[in-house]
Amino acid sequence: MVTAQDVMTPSDYMARALFLAERGRGRTSPNPLVGAVIVSPEGVVVGSGFHARAGEAHAEVRALDEAGAAARGGTLYCTLEPCCHVGRTGPCVVRIVEAGVARVVAAVEDPNPLVCGRGFAFLRAHGVEVEVGLQAAAAMRINLPFFTRHRSQRPLVTLKAALSADGCVAAAPGQRTRLTSAAANRHAHWVRAEVDAIAVGAGTILADDPLLTARGAYRAQPLVRVIFDRRLRTPPTARVLSTVDAGPVIIVTSADQLAGRESGRQALERRGARVLVTRTGMIREALGRLAADWQLGSLLLEGGAAIHAAAWEEGVVDIVRLYVTPHVIGAGGVAFLPAGSFWSGALRQRRVEPLGPDVMIEGYVHRID
Ligand SMILES: NC(=O)c1ccc[n+]([C@@H]2O[C@H](COP(=O)([O-])OP(=O)(O)OC[C@H]3O[C@@H](n4cnc5c(N)ncnc54)[C@H](OP(=O)(O)O)[C@@H]3O)[C@@H](O)[C@H]2O)c1
């Protein structure tokens, strides 16, 4: 007799759990994407689930609810270590033990210090067999913001720029310069809909007065906007401050630059801005505060030239995404990153996609697994 076990492998069950996890994309932050599949001793999938939204049931609990009594003696495949702490929902490990699951196969340990192996230890202590590591790289890749926040204490930073064919981001310093096509703009707005935050420097606010919202794309959660602006040059009339209904606008300054600018701060706060005061004025410190206080897992750094260069020099860029356009700017143009400091050929797992007349190039700056 051919059973389901003869045709489905453990990798297939984990692939199914990873596929399910993706269904929560854009809705679970600050929680990770998680998928779970419960398989009976005969190899039949008796329950499956995913974490659909922050504050709602975890993937394992949804799979256990679906499986009911059929979970007893079965194997739970999950993309992340089951939790053992009481957050907005109860600990999954208790439910797993109570359901009589015999074995848990998890892709990767949860980097959250509240869990971090304790979930596995609890399961083993209650007689559940535990195996860790199946498709670990894929499981980490779907949750890079979550892993970066817990392991590096800052959000995953994507540097995004629109470039002319001759490598410039603007026609002249401080000049608003439209470069990208409608197709590339649409793509950029889809990306905005998935990240926790978008960020720009004060120069971009002054030159472009952008709204910094995700338009033409459904976004389930509030979008945080961050403005790096130590001297508080953002005018209270800036258009982004008319969009606080879409999510908080955080203006990052530093203690030394803030001195003597209290009235400017108050004017911005009256418009709904939140002011974050760093000690050093460095981007890394601000990112640490944004991860700790605002639980930001991902941040899209949209420009301009000075803040891109500063983030690159501080080594806090994880992903680069360039929209390269056919326009030529020529002499006087503002170059993208200091000459010789960046080469797109050095990006890892590079991906290239045509978007109308433009070409998107994206890749990782460092090894990610
Ligand atoms: N092509 C593109 O993708 C793109 C995207 C965005 C903008 N742009 C263009 O770029 C131009 C604006 O760029 P920009 O270089 O003038 O300004 P910017 O990079 O947007 O902002 C620069 C400002 O950021 C502030 N800042 C805060 N923390 C900093 C830090 N740690 N290190 C360095 N700066 C920090 C500085 O002001 P404080 O010293 O007061 O903090 C600095 O003046 C405009 O022409 C705009 O149209 C192009």
The ligand as a MOL file (V3000), in Angstrom:
LIG
                    3D

  0  0  0     0  0            999 V3000
M  V30 BEGIN CTAB
M  V30 COUNTS 48 52 0 0 0
M  V30 BEGIN ATOM
M  V30 1 N 17.4360 59.5580 -6.4920 0
M  V30 2 C 17.0220 59.2140 -5.3110 0
M  V30 3 O 16.7650 58.0390 -5.0190 0
M  V30 4 C 16.8050 60.2740 -4.2640 0
M  V30 5 C 16.1110 59.9650 -3.0780 0
M  V30 6 C 15.9500 60.9440 -2.1140 0
M  V30 7 C 16.4680 62.2060 -2.3560 0
M  V30 8 N 17.1030 62.4760 -3.5110 0 CHG=1
M  V30 9 C 17.6800 63.7970 -3.7760 0
M  V30 10 O 18.7730 63.9590 -2.8920 0
M  V30 11 C 18.8840 65.3510 -2.5560 0
M  V30 12 C 18.8650 65.4530 -1.0550 0
M  V30 13 O 20.0140 64.8180 -0.5500 0
M  V30 14 P 20.9430 65.5540 0.4840 0
M  V30 15 O 22.2360 64.8310 0.4730 0
M  V30 16 O 20.9440 67.0000 0.1980 0 CHG=-1
M  V30 17 O 20.1510 65.3760 1.8380 0
M  V30 18 P 19.6960 64.0910 2.6690 0
M  V30 19 O 20.6810 62.9890 2.5220 0
M  V30 20 O 18.2780 63.8170 2.3780 0
M  V30 21 O 19.7400 64.6650 4.1290 0
M  V30 22 C 20.9890 65.1120 4.6120 0
M  V30 23 C 20.8530 65.5590 6.0090 0
M  V30 24 O 20.6640 64.4460 6.8730 0
M  V30 25 C 20.9750 64.8680 8.1750 0
M  V30 26 N 21.5770 63.8360 8.9900 0
M  V30 27 C 21.0690 63.3250 10.1220 0
M  V30 28 N 21.8520 62.4260 10.6490 0
M  V30 29 C 22.9190 62.3420 9.8650 0
M  V30 30 C 24.0840 61.5830 9.9080 0
M  V30 31 N 24.3320 60.7160 10.8950 0
M  V30 32 N 24.9860 61.7580 8.9320 0
M  V30 33 C 24.7630 62.6220 7.9130 0
M  V30 34 N 23.6430 63.3760 7.8240 0
M  V30 35 C 22.7300 63.2350 8.7960 0
M  V30 36 C 21.9680 66.0420 7.9780 0
M  V30 37 O 21.3870 67.1660 8.5770 0
M  V30 38 P 21.7840 67.4460 10.1070 0
M  V30 39 O 23.2590 67.6240 10.1340 0
M  V30 40 O 21.0220 68.6700 10.4810 0
M  V30 41 O 21.3560 66.2510 10.8470 0
M  V30 42 C 22.0570 66.2490 6.4960 0
M  V30 43 O 22.0910 67.5870 6.1140 0
M  V30 44 C 17.7260 66.0320 -3.1990 0
M  V30 45 O 18.1740 66.5880 -4.4310 0
M  V30 46 C 16.7490 64.9400 -3.4670 0
M  V30 47 O 15.9020 65.2140 -4.5580 0
M  V30 48 C 17.2950 61.5460 -4.4620 0
M  V30 END ATOM
M  V30 BEGIN BOND
M  V30 1 1 1 2
M  V30 2 2 2 3
M  V30 3 1 2 4
M  V30 4 1 4 5
M  V30 5 2 4 48
M  V30 6 2 5 6
M  V30 7 1 6 7
M  V30 8 2 7 8
M  V30 9 1 8 9
M  V30 10 1 8 48
M  V30 11 1 9 10
M  V30 12 1 9 46
M  V30 13 1 10 11
M  V30 14 1 11 12
M  V30 15 1 11 44
M  V30 16 1 12 13
M  V30 17 1 13 14
M  V30 18 2 14 15
M  V30 19 1 14 16
M  V30 20 1 14 17
M  V30 21 1 17 18
M  V30 22 2 18 19
M  V30 23 1 18 20
M  V30 24 1 18 21
M  V30 25 1 21 22
M  V30 26 1 22 23
M  V30 27 1 23 24
M  V30 28 1 23 42
M  V30 29 1 24 25
M  V30 30 1 25 26
M  V30 31 1 25 36
M  V30 32 1 26 27
M  V30 33 1 26 35
M  V30 34 2 27 28
M  V30 35 1 28 29
M  V30 36 1 29 30
M  V30 37 2 29 35
M  V30 38 1 30 31
M  V30 39 2 30 32
M  V30 40 1 32 33
M  V30 41 2 33 34
M  V30 42 1 34 35
M  V30 43 1 36 37
M  V30 44 1 36 42
M  V30 45 1 37 38
M  V30 46 2 38 39
M  V30 47 1 38 40
M  V30 48 1 38 41
M  V30 49 1 42 43
M  V30 50 1 44 45
M  V30 51 1 44 46
M  V30 52 1 46 47
M  V30 END BOND
M  V30 END CTAB
M  END
